[in-house]
């Protein structure tokens, strides 16, 4: 075994040791190899080539929260012989952060031939910071590569996007996610009912991170005991679905309570909400699924161009209520 294999093996062994003692399941069961990473088979094949060649281009991963973007970025650097810098751009997003921390990493001599900087949630970078980052990507491209992750690729400046190979991480199927949750429960020796696992998947899909955290929170005395009301109350988005399902509430009361939820939680982006409405349509709109799907489709499209997305979403709710109550 050569130095490269020794170095990577040592890193993975070190990470495994840290994971074994981690109390948070979301970290304890974060995949360290491509074999454990579920979904996105074509991207996994490309990633295997990067690892084999110990080289990669600038990469930009985008997709839903909790879908594995950060996990894949960290997995790549773990399995390559490279120096790594991790920056959460939602916390360090100014031009000074880019010019000091990131430039300092890119501009110094490393221990390995390749350096990789992971900029997590790069859509939070200011425009000046993105301009500085673009220059760094050009200047240090011979020795330093960048892996950028974001939820909203449209918020990333086009000159940065054009310098990257861009991949959307598609959520794995609900079946594959449920299998992963069951594997975690089995390894932890937790008793469970399959129906409870399905409820968690349906409630939070495609956010795998939130599913795992919720599942751990709902374990008591070695058993998964789902309190559906507490899960609904915990997540304001699910409360909206629950209100739509409640046939005992009038149209007026449902509308008022949903508006209050939006105000209390200062919601500004409703992309996930449209997906949640669609995924739960059989529960709150039985017998009216076709017309409600048309409403969701039309209003989700209009939301992309709307100046006030909350008004657009409230309009969606009003139209849905007209169909179901």
N, C-alpha and C positions, 0 to 999 in steps of 0.2 A: 504494500500500500504506500503510495507516494505522499508527498507533503500536503497536496491539495486534499486528498481523501482524509488524511490524518486531521487536518485543520477543521474540515467540515464535520467529521465525526465527533471531534471534541466539542464543537459548538452545539451540536444536536444533543450530545450527552449532557452537557451543562444545562441546556434548556429543559430537557426531560426531568432532570433533578429538581429544577426550580418549579416546574409544573406539578410534580407529584405532591409537593408540600403546599400548593396554592389552595386557599380556601374557596376561591371563586370558581365555579364550574366553567364559566365562560373563558377563563384563562387556563384552567387546568386541562380543558379539552380542546384548546385551540390547536388546529392541525399543524404539525411540523413537517409533514411530507405531502407530496402531491397525491399519494394514494389515499390519504385521509381527507382530502379536500373534495367536497361533494359538488357536483354540477360543473357546467362550463368545460365540457370535454375538449373542445377545440383549443381553448385557451390553455388548458392543462398540457396539451401536446406542445404548444409553443413554449410554455414555461419549462417543460422538460428539455427542450433544445437549448434554451438559455442556460440552464443549469449544466447540461452536458458540455457546452462550449465555454462555460464560465465567462459569459459575455452577454450583454443585453443592450437594446436601444433605450432611448428615453421612452418611458411608458406612462400612459394615462389610463387609470381604471376609474370608471364611473358606474353608478347604479344606486339602488335603494340602500338605505341605512341598514346595517346588520347583514349585508349580503356577502361579505367575505373579502372586500377590497383590501383592507388593511392586513388581514390574515394572509392573503396571497402575496402582498408586497413583502411582508416580514419573512414569509416562507421562502421566497426567492433568495433574499440576502442570507438567510440561515444556511441554505444549501449551496451557496457559492463561496469561493475563496475571495472575499472582498472586505474592505472597511465599510462600515455602515454608519450613517447618521439618520436619526429619526427626529422629525420635527412635526408637532401638531400645529398646523397653520391656523387653527381656530384660536389658539392662544398666542402664537408668535407670528403675527401677520403683517407687521410693518416693514417698510423699506429698510429700516435699520437692522431688523432681524435678519433679513436676506443678506445685507451687505456685511454683517459681522459674523453671525453664526454659520450661515451656509457658505459664504465666500471663504471664511476661514477654513472650513472643512475641505472645500474643493481646491483651494489654492496651496495647501500644504502637502508635503510628501507623506504618503501613507505606508502602512506596513505591507499592503498587498498591491498588486499591479492595478487592481480595479477598486474604485470607490463608488458607493451607491448612496445617494441621499433620498430618503423617503419623506415626501411632504404630504402628510395626511390632511384631508379636508382643505385642499389647496384652493377651493372656491371661496374661502374666507380671506385670502390674500388681498390686500388693497391693490388698486390699479398700479400705483407706483412700485409696490413690491413685485407685482407680476412683470413689470417692465424690467426691473433689476434682475429678476430670475431669468428672464429670456436671454439677457446678456451673459449670465453665468452659464446657461446651458450651451451657448455657442462657444464661449471662451475656453471652458474646461471639458469639452465633450470628449477629448482624447483619453482623459484619465477618470472622469467622473460622469456617471449616468444618474438620471433622476427618475424616480417612480412617484408619480403624482396620483392621489386619489381624491375623488369628489363625488358628491351626490348630484350636483347640477353642472353638467359640462358646459352649458351655455353661459355660465358665469366665469369661465376661464377664458382669458384673452386668446383670440384666434392665432396670434403669432406663437404662443406656447403650444396650443393644440397642434398646430402644423409641424412642430418639431418633435412630436411624440407619435408613437404607434398607439392608437386609441382602441381600448377594448371596453365594451359594456359587459358588466357581470350580470348575467341573467340568473334570477333566483332558481335554485334547484326545485324539483317538484315537491309538492307537499308530502308525497309518499317517502321520498328520500330524506326529507327533513325529519319526518316522524321516526324513521329508522334510526337517525342519528340521536334523537332525543332518547329513544328506548335504549340504545347502546350506552348512553351516559347513565341512565337510571340503573341498568344492569350492572355496570362497573361499580356503581356506588352501593349496590345491594339494596336498592329501594323497591318496595312493592308498589305496583301501579295497576290501574285499569287503562286499557287501550283507549277507551272513550275519553278519558281525561287528557291524554296526550293529544288526541285529535282536536279537542276543544282548544288547547293552547296553540296548536298549529294554526287553526282557523282564526283564532283571535288576533294573532300577531304576524301572520305571514305577510310579507317575506322576510321580516326582521328576525333572523335566527338568533342574534345576540339577545334580543328581548325575550324570545321564547325560553332560552336557557336560563336567564336570570329569573324569569317568572316561575319556571318549573322548580328551581332551587328554593325560591321563596315559599312555594306551596308544599314543601316537604316537611312533615312533622312525624317524629317517632318512627323514622325509617319507612314512611309510607307517603306517597303522593296523594294529598287530600285537597282537591280543587274546591275553592270557595269562589264560585262563579260570580257572585255579587261583588266580592272584594276586587276581583280582576276587572270587572266592568267599571267599578267606582274609581279604580286606580288609573285607568286610561280614559281620558275624556273622549277620545275618538270612539271607543267602544260604547261609551254612554250614549252617544248620538245614535248608534245603531240600536241600542237597547230601547231608546225612546221611540224610534220608528216602529219597533216590534210591538210596543205596548198598545194593545187595542183598547185598553180602558181609558186612555187619555184622549181628549178631544184634539182636533187639528190645531186649534188655537193654543192650547196648553203645550203641545209638543213643539210648535214653532217658537213659543216664548222661551221654553227651557233650552232649546238648542241655541238660540241667540245668546242666552246667558252663558252657556258653556263656552261659546266662541269668545265672548268678552272676558270671562274669567281666566281663560288660558292664552289670551292674546295670540290666537292662531293667525298666521300670515301666509302660510303655504298650505294648499289644500290638495296637492297631487296625491298623497297617500290616502286622503279621505275619499277621493273618487274611486280608487282601487278597492278600498274597504267596502264602499257601498256596493260595488259590483260583486265582490266576493261573497257578500252576505245577502244578496238580493232575494234568494229563495226563502230566507227567514222573515224579512220584513215586507216583502211584496209578493206573497204567494198568489198565483192567479193573475198577476199583473206584471210579470217579469219582462215581457217584450216591450211594452211602452215605457217602463221605467229604465230599461237598458238604453233606449233611444234618448231619454232625457239625460242620463249620465254621460253618454257619449257626446252629445251636443254641448253640454255645459262644461265638460272637461276640456273640450277643444276651445271653447270661448274663453275659458280661464287663462289659457296661455297668452291671450292678447288683452286681457282685462286689466285696467288700471287699478281697480279695487277688487281684489280676488274674494274678499269676504262677502261683498254684495252679490257677486256672481254665484258663490256657494249658497248663500241664503235663498237666492232665486231658484237654485237647484232643489233645495229642500221644499220650497213652496210648491213647485211643480210635482214633486214626488208625493207630497201629502195630498194633493188633489187627486192623485191616482189610487192611493191606498187607504184613505180615511173618508 
